[in-house]
Amino acid sequence: MRASLQCRQVLPRVDAPSLACRDPSRTCNDRSYRSCRVRERVRERRGRVWKQWEDTMRLRKFLFAAALSVALPAIAGVGSVSPAHAESTVNIGLPFQLSPRYFDPTETANGTYFAILYAVHDALVRLDDQGARPSLAESVTSNADLTEITYRLRPGLTFHNGDPLTADDVRFSLEHYSGTSADAFKSRIAAIETPDELTVVVRLHSPWPDYAALSGTTASAFGWIVPKAYYEKLGAEGFMNAPVGLGPFMVEKIDPGREVVLKRFDNYHGRKPLVDRIVMRTATDGAQSLAQVNTGELDVAYNMLGELGVAASKMDGVTLYENPTYTTFFLKFFDAADPDSPWSRKEVRQAVNLLLDREAISMIETNGASPATQSIVPSKLPYAVELPVSKPDLEQARKLLAEAGYPDGFDGGKLVPIAPYWRMAEAVAAMLDAAGIKVEIQKMERAVFYQKLADKEMTGVCLCADGTMGNASTRLGRHVYSKGVHNYAPVPEFDALYEAQLVEIDEAKRAEMLAELQRKVYDMAYDAPIFNLALPAAIGPRVKNAAFLVPGNAYIAPVELLELK
């Protein structure tokens, strides 16, 4: 069962709750009671608009309850495990469409890929429960000025198809990499040399302090290795549909877009997997996924948001685990660089930050488990600075809009949320509507979303999320730096600071530069951060260790530690 949260972390003091919530027998840890009191605060702040929102939420809960009553006729007890499941098979429901792209590490565009990469592939340096440490490499060394990095590969390693791992495979993978931060690697790497079959030397043009953070964490997949000959034979598309890696599990069967069956790779060089098979399948319907966890059809289901989390926490034998990730949700203003767009006005972006009731959104999505933030850089990442979180202030937001020339609001265009956070988008839209800012929610599948985001094809506002590791520099580099993969509004002042810290090897000076950059981003209201996600997952009764062990990672990793009772 889910552990209780302290009251002060979830529910700020409310001096005058209504009679509906004045029940002395109820405790702060009672979810429904806490939600009742938070909703009252929301109504006071949002008036009629939030009343309409709550009506919608009640309807959703009614529909969910109806679905649950059909799917779980015996909800009081956990259903027995399906006899079709082998004891050593773990069934995982993924909250996104299982795109073939997620099987190719050279194209890794975001943190979602690592849900697959940790199972099928491996890296020179891999972040796991013991930190970032050599994996395929048995040693990693550098020269004094950090311009030469030498990898010495472990001898005798083979890919799932039997091909031996050589320095040529590593060189091919590094040179072929086109995912997150690919441009940064290509512009800063002078040469990649292979003096022998087990040695790879990466030479940089100049010192680059972020090399280790980008190549040894989930900030990118640079350094995750594919077999050169096999990849060239099949081509990129063929490899995605018949992937071969060096990870703890090999692909036994794949149904693109729907399901993949992974079989334990007995020749894996690291810790041996504790289960025989893992079945990952697309499971974007949260209510259905929860029902399948309860009946034993699934062992793990992600994204138990809102009332799904409440229901999971009350099921016998099911554990609700709120995984504290480094994923930050925030609003990105795609048209901020267009002088004719309202989003280009600082006062408008400041108003949006005052319209967001971050605490209410956290309650709606994760029952208050996700802490509010005013920065896209999580506080636990190196070089992060704490910034004050704006409190909702509708009156001040309207004043700012009036100063910008929009006293009655404006048409804000599209609001494009990352899948499947449609409900959060509806909450954000309702909050903006309170000041007359109208947005139209546009849904798209996650892989398509990220492709359009990287191709700079988006307009309006994005409900974005970034869960990559690294440090403040690597996170800001994706969104604030003009050459970043997700930057839509270059700011010369930001670029000057970012580029200066990028080559600064004095730790204290670099920390000062990054702190100044984060404060400037905050002062400009460049974006509108919401919260750092505590991702709720439902864990079934057969699971002994769900292996949410990589700090900040949203998905199970390292997968080889996943264990059944």
Beta strands, then each sheet from edge to edge (+ up, - down):
strand 1: 89-94
strand 2: 125-128
strand 3: 131-134
strand 4: 137-142
strand 5: 148-153
strand 6: 189-196
strand 7: 199-204
strand 8: 249-255
strand 9: 259-264
strand 10: 277-282
strand 11: 300-301
strand 12: 319-333
strand 13: 410-417
strand 14: 437-441
strand 15: 461-466
strand 16: 527-539
strand 17: 543-545
strand 18: 563-564
sheet 1: 8+ 9- 10+ 1+ 11+ 16- 12+ 15- 13- 14-
sheet 2: 2+ 3-
sheet 3: 4+ 5- 7+ 6-
sheet 4: 17+ 18-
end
